Amino acid sequence: MPDGLRIDRPTVADGGALWRIARDSRTLDLNSSYSYLLWCRDFAGTSVVARDADGQPVGFITGYIRPTRPGTLVVWQVAVDTAHRGRGLAAALLDGLTERVTADRASAPVALNSLETTITPGNTASERLFLSYAERHGLAVDREVLFGAGVFPDGGHDPEILYRIGPFAG
């Protein structure tokens, strides 16, 4: 973990900061500010926030357990404040999230056996993050198109490639 930062569980009070970090990333699909508040309330157990020495959020990962595959953690968004990029914070957040969810039966009532995320083609930072995670943990990576560009009603959206990482050691 980069110096002076700590990984924590998000709270509703963090929702606004997470929305601003996502907005300022200029790469994420920005959800409504309301959705980040709900996320911090309803999915805090499967999400993490990085805090600076003053306790302010400087990065986050939002995730959830897939209802039809309760052994699967889906990583929804990963974002790091511009001033804290390039220091390994996203990787530390991802490691911290999977460690916590694996250990916390309230967040994942069954043993986790895989992680899923989607990445648009050309998002090399996300590709590197998840491929290096798989390599660090000795996990296989399968890829397939989850949503082709043509299914997005607003047009102009790149396809979303599903990365399935696992199985985790049980």
PyMOL commands that set and color helices and strands:
alter all, ss='L'
color gray80, all
select helices_A, chain A and resi 12-25+33-42+44-46+82-84+89-103+124-136+149-151
alter helices_A, ss='H'
color red, helices_A
select strands_A, chain A and resi 6-8+48-51+57-66+69-80+114-119+141-147+160-165
alter strands_A, ss='S'
color yellow, strands_A
deselect
rebuild
show_as cartoon
